[in-house]
Amino acid sequence: MSATSDTPEVEAANAPRPPTRRTQAKAARRAELLTAAARQMAERGFSGVRLEDIGRAVGISGPAMYRHFSSKSELLDEMLVDISQRLHDGGVEVVGRGAPPAETLLALIGFHIDVLVTKPDLIVVQDRDLSSTSPEANHRVRSLQRRYVERWVDVLIAVSEQDGRALDRAEARVRVHAMFGLLNSSPRLPEYDEAELRRLLTAMALAALRCEA
C-alpha cells in the first residue's frame, strides 16, 4: 500500500452511509408529490395548480408542503430537470452499448417511447411549461435536451452513411427534432392499445427519420 493510500478503517469511515428509514420515507413522499404535481399540471397547467392542491392529493396539509418544497417553482424545476436528465442518461446508455447504427437507432426510439408511455404527464408539462422554470433550471434542461438530440443526430448520420445517403448534420438535426415533435404529441392522442401504440409510434418515427426526399 502506498503512503498516500487510505487504510481500510479510513475508507470505511468515508464510505457513504446507508439511508435511514426517515430519509427513505421522505424521499418516497417527495417522489409521490412530484408524480401528483405532474398529473395536475398536465391537466391544468403550471399556473392553474397551487402547492396546496398538490399536497392535498397525497394527504399533506398546505403548510407541511413547505417541508418538501419551498415553492411551486422549485417543484417544477426539479421535475423537469429530472426527466431531462433521465432522457439524456438513457440515450447515453443506449448508444454506449456499441450496437450497429441501425440497431442503435431502433433502441433509441424504443427507449424514448418507453418514457412517453410510462411518464406521459411529465412529457406534457415539459413541452408546455418549460418557460415557467427558473433561469438556472431552464438552462440545465435545454443543455440536457441539446446533448440528447446530438446523440440521436450522431446515430442517424451513421445510419445514413451505411444506407449510402450520408445526411449532413443540419438535416439530420431537423429530422430528429421533427421526429420528437411527432412522438411527444402521443400523450394527447386518443386512447389506444399500448402494444399497438408502441408499434405504430416506432414505425412513424423510423419513417420520419429515414424518409426519402
DRENPA-3360 file (N, C-alpha, C; in nm, 2 decimals, always signed):
BEGIN
1 = MSATSDTP = +0.08/-0.12/+0.00/+0.00/+0.00/+0.00/+0.09/+0.12/+0.00 ~ +0.05/+0.22/-0.08/+0.13/+0.34/-0.09/+0.11/+0.43/+0.03 ~ +0.20/+0.53/+0.05/+0.20/+0.61/+0.17/+0.07/+0.70/+0.17 ~ +0.02/+0.72/+0.04/-0.10/+0.81/+0.03/-0.23/+0.74/+0.04 ~ -0.23/+0.60/+0.04/-0.35/+0.52/+0.03/-0.42/+0.53/+0.17 ~ -0.55/+0.53/+0.17/-0.63/+0.53/+0.29/-0.62/+0.39/+0.35 ~ -0.62/+0.38/+0.48/-0.63/+0.25/+0.54/-0.78/+0.20/+0.53 ~ -0.80/+0.07/+0.55/-0.94/+0.02/+0.54/-1.03/+0.09/+0.64;
9 = EVEAANAP = -0.97/+0.12/+0.76/-1.06/+0.19/+0.86/-1.10/+0.33/+0.81 ~ -1.01/+0.40/+0.74/-1.04/+0.54/+0.69/-1.14/+0.52/+0.57 ~ -1.12/+0.42/+0.48/-1.21/+0.40/+0.37/-1.35/+0.37/+0.42 ~ -1.36/+0.29/+0.53/-1.49/+0.26/+0.58/-1.56/+0.38/+0.64 ~ -1.48/+0.46/+0.71/-1.53/+0.58/+0.77/-1.58/+0.68/+0.66 ~ -1.51/+0.68/+0.55/-1.55/+0.78/+0.44/-1.66/+0.72/+0.35 ~ -1.69/+0.60/+0.36/-1.79/+0.54/+0.27/-1.93/+0.60/+0.30 ~ -2.01/+0.62/+0.20/-2.14/+0.68/+0.22/-2.23/+0.59/+0.31;
17 = RPPTRRTQ = -2.30/+0.66/+0.40/-2.38/+0.58/+0.50/-2.51/+0.54/+0.43 ~ -2.56/+0.42/+0.46/-2.69/+0.38/+0.40/-2.80/+0.48/+0.45 ~ -2.90/+0.51/+0.37/-3.01/+0.60/+0.41/-3.09/+0.54/+0.52 ~ -3.13/+0.63/+0.61/-3.21/+0.59/+0.73/-3.36/+0.57/+0.68 ~ -3.44/+0.51/+0.76/-3.58/+0.49/+0.73/-3.65/+0.62/+0.71 ~ -3.61/+0.72/+0.79/-3.67/+0.85/+0.78/-3.63/+0.92/+0.65 ~ -3.50/+0.90/+0.61/-3.46/+0.96/+0.48/-3.53/+0.89/+0.36 ~ -3.55/+0.76/+0.37/-3.61/+0.69/+0.27/-3.76/+0.73/+0.26;
25 = AKAARRAE = -3.82/+0.74/+0.37/-3.97/+0.78/+0.38/-3.98/+0.92/+0.32 ~ -3.89/+1.01/+0.35/-3.90/+1.15/+0.30/-3.88/+1.15/+0.14 ~ -3.79/+1.07/+0.10/-3.76/+1.06/-0.05/-3.88/+1.00/-0.12 ~ -3.95/+0.90/-0.06/-4.06/+0.84/-0.12/-4.18/+0.94/-0.13 ~ -4.20/+1.02/-0.02/-4.30/+1.12/-0.02/-4.28/+1.23/-0.12 ~ -4.15/+1.27/-0.14/-4.11/+1.37/-0.23/-4.14/+1.32/-0.38 ~ -4.11/+1.19/-0.40/-4.14/+1.13/-0.53/-4.29/+1.13/-0.56 ~ -4.37/+1.10/-0.45/-4.51/+1.10/-0.46/-4.57/+1.24/-0.50;
33 = LLTAAARQ = -4.51/+1.34/-0.44/-4.55/+1.47/-0.46/-4.52/+1.51/-0.61 ~ -4.40/+1.48/-0.66/-4.37/+1.51/-0.79/-4.46/+1.44/-0.89 ~ -4.50/+1.32/-0.86/-4.60/+1.25/-0.95/-4.73/+1.32/-0.95 ~ -4.78/+1.35/-0.83/-4.91/+1.43/-0.82/-4.90/+1.56/-0.89 ~ -4.79/+1.63/-0.88/-4.77/+1.76/-0.94/-4.78/+1.74/-1.09 ~ -4.71/+1.64/-1.15/-4.70/+1.62/-1.29/-4.84/+1.60/-1.34 ~ -4.92/+1.51/-1.27/-5.05/+1.48/-1.31/-5.14/+1.61/-1.32 ~ -5.14/+1.69/-1.21/-5.22/+1.81/-1.20/-5.18/+1.91/-1.30;
41 = MAERGFSG = -5.05/+1.93/-1.32/-5.00/+2.03/-1.41/-5.03/+1.99/-1.56 ~ -5.02/+1.86/-1.59/-5.06/+1.81/-1.72/-5.20/+1.84/-1.75 ~ -5.29/+1.84/-1.65/-5.43/+1.86/-1.67/-5.47/+2.01/-1.67 ~ -5.40/+2.09/-1.58/-5.45/+2.23/-1.57/-5.34/+2.33/-1.60 ~ -5.22/+2.29/-1.62/-5.11/+2.38/-1.65/-5.05/+2.43/-1.52 ~ -4.92/+2.48/-1.53/-4.85/+2.52/-1.41/-4.92/+2.63/-1.34 ~ -4.98/+2.73/-1.41/-5.04/+2.84/-1.34/-5.18/+2.80/-1.28 ~ -5.23/+2.69/-1.32/-5.36/+2.65/-1.27/-5.36/+2.56/-1.15;
49 = VRLEDIGR = -5.24/+2.54/-1.10/-5.22/+2.44/-0.98/-5.15/+2.52/-0.87 ~ -5.20/+2.50/-0.75/-5.14/+2.55/-0.63/-5.06/+2.44/-0.55 ~ -4.96/+2.49/-0.48/-4.89/+2.39/-0.40/-4.98/+2.31/-0.30 ~ -5.08/+2.38/-0.25/-5.17/+2.32/-0.16/-5.25/+2.21/-0.23 ~ -5.29/+2.23/-0.36/-5.36/+2.13/-0.43/-5.28/+2.00/-0.45 ~ -5.15/+2.02/-0.47/-5.06/+1.90/-0.49/-5.05/+1.83/-0.36 ~ -5.03/+1.90/-0.25/-5.03/+1.83/-0.12/-5.15/+1.76/-0.08 ~ -5.27/+1.82/-0.11/-5.40/+1.76/-0.08/-5.41/+1.63/-0.15;
57 = AVGISGPA = -5.36/+1.62/-0.27/-5.37/+1.49/-0.35/-5.30/+1.37/-0.28 ~ -5.21/+1.40/-0.20/-5.14/+1.29/-0.13/-5.15/+1.30/+0.02 ~ -5.25/+1.38/+0.07/-5.28/+1.38/+0.21/-5.19/+1.46/+0.29 ~ -5.13/+1.57/+0.23/-5.04/+1.66/+0.31/-5.10/+1.80/+0.32 ~ -5.10/+1.86/+0.43/-5.16/+1.99/+0.45/-5.07/+2.09/+0.38 ~ -5.13/+2.21/+0.35/-5.06/+2.31/+0.28/-4.93/+2.35/+0.35 ~ -4.93/+2.39/+0.48/-4.81/+2.42/+0.55/-4.70/+2.31/+0.55 ~ -4.75/+2.19/+0.56/-4.65/+2.08/+0.56/-4.58/+2.06/+0.43;
65 = MYRHFSSK = -4.64/+2.11/+0.32/-4.57/+2.10/+0.19/-4.44/+2.17/+0.18 ~ -4.43/+2.27/+0.26/-4.30/+2.35/+0.26/-4.18/+2.28/+0.33 ~ -4.21/+2.17/+0.39/-4.10/+2.08/+0.44/-4.03/+2.01/+0.32 ~ -4.10/+2.00/+0.21/-4.05/+1.93/+0.09/-4.01/+2.02/-0.02 ~ -4.09/+2.13/-0.04/-4.06/+2.22/-0.15/-4.09/+2.36/-0.10 ~ -3.99/+2.45/-0.13/-4.01/+2.59/-0.08/-4.11/+2.66/-0.17 ~ -4.14/+2.62/-0.29/-4.23/+2.68/-0.38/-4.28/+2.59/-0.49 ~ -4.38/+2.63/-0.56/-4.43/+2.55/-0.67/-4.32/+2.55/-0.78;
73 = SELLDEML = -4.25/+2.67/-0.79/-4.14/+2.68/-0.89/-4.03/+2.58/-0.87 ~ -3.99/+2.56/-0.74/-3.89/+2.47/-0.71/-3.93/+2.33/-0.75 ~ -4.05/+2.30/-0.73/-4.11/+2.16/-0.76/-4.10/+2.14/-0.91 ~ -4.14/+2.24/-0.99/-4.14/+2.23/-1.14/-3.99/+2.22/-1.18 ~ -3.90/+2.30/-1.13/-3.76/+2.29/-1.16/-3.71/+2.15/-1.15 ~ -3.74/+2.09/-1.03/-3.68/+1.95/-1.00/-3.75/+1.85/-1.10 ~ -3.88/+1.87/-1.12/-3.95/+1.77/-1.21/-3.89/+1.77/-1.35 ~ -3.87/+1.89/-1.41/-3.82/+1.90/-1.55/-3.68/+1.87/-1.56;
81 = VDISQRLH = -3.60/+1.91/-1.47/-3.45/+1.87/-1.47/-3.44/+1.72/-1.46 ~ -3.52/+1.66/-1.38/-3.51/+1.51/-1.36/-3.55/+1.44/-1.48 ~ -3.66/+1.47/-1.55/-3.70/+1.40/-1.67/-3.60/+1.42/-1.78 ~ -3.54/+1.54/-1.79/-3.44/+1.57/-1.89/-3.31/+1.49/-1.87 ~ -3.27/+1.48/-1.74/-3.16/+1.41/-1.71/-3.18/+1.26/-1.74 ~ -3.30/+1.21/-1.71/-3.33/+1.07/-1.74/-3.33/+1.04/-1.89 ~ -3.38/+1.13/-1.97/-3.37/+1.11/-2.11/-3.23/+1.11/-2.16 ~ -3.15/+1.21/-2.12/-3.01/+1.22/-2.16/-2.93/+1.10/-2.12;
89 = DGGVEVVG = -2.94/+1.06/-2.00/-2.87/+0.94/-1.95/-2.91/+0.81/-2.02 ~ -3.04/+0.80/-2.04/-3.09/+0.68/-2.11/-3.03/+0.68/-2.25 ~ -3.03/+0.79/-2.32/-2.97/+0.80/-2.46/-2.82/+0.76/-2.46 ~ -2.75/+0.81/-2.36/-2.61/+0.78/-2.34/-2.59/+0.63/-2.32 ~ -2.67/+0.57/-2.24/-2.66/+0.42/-2.21/-2.69/+0.34/-2.34 ~ -2.79/+0.38/-2.42/-2.83/+0.31/-2.54/-2.71/+0.31/-2.64 ~ -2.66/+0.43/-2.66/-2.55/+0.45/-2.76/-2.43/+0.38/-2.71 ~ -2.41/+0.38/-2.58/-2.29/+0.31/-2.52/-2.28/+0.16/-2.54;
97 = RGAPPAET = -2.39/+0.10/-2.57/-2.39/-0.04/-2.59/-2.31/-0.09/-2.71 ~ -2.28/+0.01/-2.80/-2.20/-0.02/-2.92/-2.26/-0.11/-3.02 ~ -2.39/-0.11/-3.03/-2.46/-0.19/-3.14/-2.44/-0.12/-3.27 ~ -2.47/-0.19/-3.38/-2.47/-0.13/-3.51/-2.56/-0.01/-3.52 ~ -2.53/+0.09/-3.60/-2.61/+0.21/-3.60/-2.76/+0.19/-3.62 ~ -2.81/+0.10/-3.71/-2.95/+0.08/-3.73/-3.01/+0.02/-3.61 ~ -2.94/-0.07/-3.54/-3.00/-0.13/-3.42/-3.00/-0.03/-3.31 ~ -2.90/+0.06/-3.30/-2.90/+0.16/-3.20/-3.01/+0.26/-3.22;
105 = LLALIGFH = -3.04/+0.30/-3.34/-3.15/+0.39/-3.37/-3.28/+0.33/-3.33 ~ -3.30/+0.21/-3.35/-3.42/+0.14/-3.31/-3.43/+0.14/-3.16 ~ -3.32/+0.11/-3.09/-3.32/+0.11/-2.95/-3.35/+0.25/-2.89 ~ -3.29/+0.35/-2.95/-3.32/+0.49/-2.90/-3.47/+0.52/-2.91 ~ -3.53/+0.48/-3.03/-3.67/+0.50/-3.04/-3.75/+0.43/-2.94 ~ -3.71/+0.30/-2.91/-3.78/+0.22/-2.81/-3.77/+0.28/-2.67 ~ -3.65/+0.33/-2.64/-3.63/+0.39/-2.51/-3.72/+0.52/-2.50 ~ -3.72/+0.60/-2.60/-3.80/+0.73/-2.59/-3.95/+0.70/-2.58;
113 = IDVLVTKP = -3.99/+0.60/-2.65/-4.13/+0.56/-2.64/-4.17/+0.51/-2.51 ~ -4.08/+0.43/-2.45/-4.10/+0.38/-2.31/-4.13/+0.50/-2.21 ~ -4.05/+0.60/-2.23/-4.07/+0.72/-2.14/-4.20/+0.78/-2.17 ~ -4.23/+0.80/-2.30/-4.36/+0.86/-2.33/-4.48/+0.78/-2.27 ~ -4.47/+0.65/-2.28/-4.58/+0.57/-2.24/-4.59/+0.56/-2.09 ~ -4.48/+0.56/-2.02/-4.48/+0.54/-1.87/-4.49/+0.68/-1.80 ~ -4.44/+0.79/-1.86/-4.44/+0.92/-1.80/-4.51/+1.03/-1.89 ~ -4.63/+1.00/-1.93/-4.69/+1.10/-2.02/-4.71/+1.23/-1.96;
121 = DLIVVQDR = -4.75/+1.24/-1.83/-4.77/+1.37/-1.77/-4.64/+1.46/-1.77 ~ -4.53/+1.40/-1.75/-4.40/+1.47/-1.75/-4.37/+1.53/-1.89 ~ -4.40/+1.45/-1.99/-4.38/+1.50/-2.13/-4.47/+1.62/-2.16 ~ -4.59/+1.61/-2.12/-4.68/+1.72/-2.14/-4.63/+1.85/-2.07 ~ -4.60/+1.83/-1.94/-4.55/+1.95/-1.86/-4.42/+2.01/-1.92 ~ -4.33/+1.92/-1.96/-4.21/+1.97/-2.02/-4.23/+2.05/-2.14 ~ -4.32/+2.00/-2.23/-4.35/+2.06/-2.35/-4.42/+2.20/-2.34 ~ -4.50/+2.21/-2.24/-4.59/+2.33/-2.22/-4.54/+2.43/-2.12;
129 = DLSSTSPE = -4.47/+2.38/-2.01/-4.44/+2.47/-1.90/-4.29/+2.49/-1.88 ~ -4.21/+2.46/-1.97/-4.06/+2.48/-1.95/-4.03/+2.63/-1.93 ~ -4.11/+2.72/-1.99/-4.08/+2.86/-1.98/-4.11/+2.91/-1.84 ~ -4.18/+2.83/-1.76/-4.21/+2.87/-1.62/-4.10/+2.83/-1.52 ~ -4.00/+2.76/-1.56/-3.89/+2.72/-1.47/-3.80/+2.84/-1.45 ~ -3.72/+2.83/-1.34/-3.62/+2.93/-1.31/-3.51/+2.94/-1.42 ~ -3.44/+3.05/-1.44/-3.34/+3.06/-1.54/-3.23/+2.95/-1.53 ~ -3.20/+2.91/-1.41/-3.09/+2.81/-1.39/-3.15/+2.67/-1.44;
137 = ANHRVRSL = -3.27/+2.64/-1.40/-3.33/+2.51/-1.44/-3.35/+2.51/-1.59 ~ -3.40/+2.62/-1.64/-3.42/+2.63/-1.78/-3.30/+2.60/-1.86 ~ -3.19/+2.66/-1.82/-3.06/+2.64/-1.88/-3.02/+2.50/-1.88 ~ -3.03/+2.44/-1.76/-3.00/+2.30/-1.74/-3.08/+2.20/-1.83 ~ -3.21/+2.23/-1.83/-3.30/+2.14/-1.91/-3.26/+2.15/-2.06 ~ -3.24/+2.28/-2.11/-3.21/+2.29/-2.25/-3.07/+2.24/-2.29 ~ -2.98/+2.24/-2.20/-2.85/+2.18/-2.22/-2.86/+2.03/-2.23 ~ -2.93/+1.97/-2.14/-2.95/+1.83/-2.15/-3.03/+1.79/-2.28;
145 = QRRYVERW = -3.13/+1.87/-2.31/-3.20/+1.84/-2.43/-3.12/+1.84/-2.56 ~ -3.03/+1.95/-2.57/-2.94/+1.96/-2.68/-2.85/+1.84/-2.69 ~ -2.79/+1.80/-2.58/-2.70/+1.69/-2.58/-2.77/+1.55/-2.61 ~ -2.89/+1.54/-2.57/-2.97/+1.42/-2.60/-3.00/+1.42/-2.75 ~ -3.04/+1.53/-2.81/-3.06/+1.54/-2.96/-2.93/+1.50/-3.03 ~ -2.82/+1.55/-2.99/-2.70/+1.53/-3.06/-2.66/+1.38/-3.06 ~ -2.70/+1.31/-2.96/-2.68/+1.16/-2.96/-2.75/+1.10/-3.07 ~ -2.88/+1.14/-3.09/-2.96/+1.09/-3.20/-2.90/+1.13/-3.33;
153 = VDVLIAVS = -2.86/+1.25/-3.34/-2.80/+1.30/-3.47/-2.68/+1.22/-3.51 ~ -2.59/+1.19/-3.42/-2.48/+1.11/-3.45/-2.52/+0.97/-3.50 ~ -2.62/+0.91/-3.44/-2.66/+0.78/-3.48/-2.73/+0.78/-3.62 ~ -2.81/+0.88/-3.64/-2.88/+0.90/-3.76/-2.79/+0.92/-3.88 ~ -2.68/+1.00/-3.86/-2.58/+1.02/-3.96/-2.51/+0.89/-4.00 ~ -2.48/+0.81/-3.89/-2.41/+0.68/-3.91/-2.50/+0.59/-3.99 ~ -2.63/+0.59/-3.96/-2.72/+0.50/-4.04/-2.73/+0.55/-4.18 ~ -2.74/+0.68/-4.20/-2.75/+0.73/-4.34/-2.62/+0.70/-4.42;
161 = EQDGRALD = -2.51/+0.70/-4.36/-2.38/+0.66/-4.43/-2.39/+0.52/-4.47 ~ -2.44/+0.43/-4.38/-2.45/+0.29/-4.42/-2.55/+0.27/-4.53 ~ -2.65/+0.35/-4.54/-2.75/+0.34/-4.64/-2.71/+0.41/-4.77 ~ -2.59/+0.47/-4.77/-2.54/+0.54/-4.89/-2.60/+0.67/-4.92 ~ -2.65/+0.74/-4.81/-2.72/+0.87/-4.84/-2.64/+0.98/-4.77 ~ -2.57/+0.96/-4.66/-2.48/+1.05/-4.59/-2.55/+1.19/-4.57 ~ -2.64/+1.19/-4.47/-2.70/+1.31/-4.44/-2.60/+1.41/-4.38 ~ -2.62/+1.54/-4.41/-2.54/+1.64/-4.33/-2.60/+1.66/-4.20;
169 = RAEARVRV = -2.52/+1.72/-4.11/-2.56/+1.73/-3.97/-2.69/+1.82/-3.95 ~ -2.69/+1.93/-4.03/-2.81/+2.02/-4.02/-2.94/+1.95/-4.05 ~ -2.94/+1.87/-4.16/-3.06/+1.80/-4.20/-3.09/+1.69/-4.10 ~ -2.99/+1.62/-4.05/-3.01/+1.51/-3.95/-3.08/+1.57/-3.83 ~ -3.03/+1.69/-3.79/-3.09/+1.76/-3.67/-3.23/+1.79/-3.69 ~ -3.26/+1.85/-3.81/-3.40/+1.88/-3.84/-3.49/+1.76/-3.83 ~ -3.44/+1.65/-3.88/-3.52/+1.53/-3.88/-3.55/+1.48/-3.74 ~ -3.45/+1.48/-3.66/-3.46/+1.44/-3.52/-3.56/+1.53/-3.44;
177 = HAMFGLLN = -3.55/+1.66/-3.46/-3.64/+1.75/-3.39/-3.78/+1.72/-3.44 ~ -3.80/+1.70/-3.57/-3.94/+1.68/-3.62/-3.99/+1.55/-3.57 ~ -3.91/+1.45/-3.56/-3.95/+1.32/-3.50/-3.99/+1.33/-3.36 ~ -3.92/+1.41/-3.28/-3.95/+1.43/-3.14/-4.09/+1.50/-3.13 ~ -4.11/+1.60/-3.22/-4.24/+1.67/-3.22/-4.36/+1.57/-3.25 ~ -4.33/+1.47/-3.33/-4.43/+1.37/-3.36/-4.45/+1.28/-3.24 ~ -4.34/+1.22/-3.18/-4.36/+1.13/-3.07/-4.41/+1.20/-2.95 ~ -4.36/+1.32/-2.92/-4.40/+1.39/-2.79/-4.55/+1.43/-2.79;
185 = SSPRLPEY = -4.61/+1.42/-2.90/-4.76/+1.46/-2.91/-4.84/+1.34/-2.86 ~ -4.78/+1.22/-2.84/-4.86/+1.10/-2.82/-4.94/+1.10/-2.69 ~ -4.89/+1.17/-2.58/-4.98/+1.18/-2.46/-5.11/+1.24/-2.49 ~ -5.13/+1.32/-2.60/-5.25/+1.39/-2.63/-5.34/+1.31/-2.73 ~ -5.29/+1.19/-2.77/-5.36/+1.11/-2.87/-5.48/+1.04/-2.80 ~ -5.58/+1.00/-2.88/-5.69/+0.92/-2.82/-5.64/+0.79/-2.76 ~ -5.71/+0.74/-2.67/-5.67/+0.61/-2.61/-5.66/+0.50/-2.71 ~ -5.55/+0.42/-2.69/-5.52/+0.32/-2.79/-5.45/+0.21/-2.72;
193 = DEAELRRL = -5.46/+0.09/-2.77/-5.39/-0.03/-2.71/-5.24/+0.00/-2.70 ~ -5.18/-0.02/-2.58/-5.04/+0.02/-2.56/-4.95/-0.05/-2.66 ~ -4.96/-0.18/-2.67/-4.87/-0.26/-2.76/-4.88/-0.20/-2.91 ~ -5.00/-0.18/-2.95/-5.02/-0.13/-3.09/-4.97/+0.02/-3.10 ~ -4.98/+0.10/-2.99/-4.93/+0.23/-2.99/-4.78/+0.23/-3.01 ~ -4.71/+0.14/-2.93/-4.57/+0.13/-2.94/-4.53/+0.10/-3.08 ~ -4.60/+0.00/-3.14/-4.56/-0.04/-3.28/-4.58/+0.07/-3.38 ~ -4.70/+0.14/-3.36/-4.73/+0.25/-3.46/-4.63/+0.36/-3.44;
201 = LTAMALAA = -4.60/+0.40/-3.32/-4.51/+0.51/-3.30/-4.37/+0.48/-3.35 ~ -4.33/+0.35/-3.33/-4.19/+0.31/-3.38/-4.19/+0.32/-3.53 ~ -4.29/+0.27/-3.60/-4.29/+0.28/-3.74/-4.30/+0.42/-3.79 ~ -4.37/+0.51/-3.73/-4.38/+0.65/-3.77/-4.25/+0.72/-3.74 ~ -4.18/+0.69/-3.63/-4.05/+0.76/-3.60/-3.95/+0.72/-3.71 ~ -3.94/+0.59/-3.74/-3.85/+0.54/-3.84/-3.88/+0.60/-3.98 ~ -4.00/+0.62/-4.01/-4.04/+0.68/-4.14/-4.00/+0.83/-4.14 ~ -4.02/+0.90/-4.03/-3.98/+1.04/-4.02/-3.83/+1.06/-4.03;
209 = LRCEA = -3.75/+0.97/-3.97/-3.61/+0.99/-3.96/-3.54/+0.94/-4.09 ~ -3.60/+0.84/-4.15/-3.53/+0.78/-4.27/-3.61/+0.80/-4.40 ~ -3.69/+0.91/-4.40/-3.77/+0.93/-4.52/-3.68/+0.96/-4.64 ~ -3.73/+0.93/-4.76/-3.66/+0.96/-4.88/-3.71/+1.09/-4.93 ~ -3.61/+1.18/-4.96/-3.65/+1.31/-5.02/-3.72/+1.30/-5.15;
% end
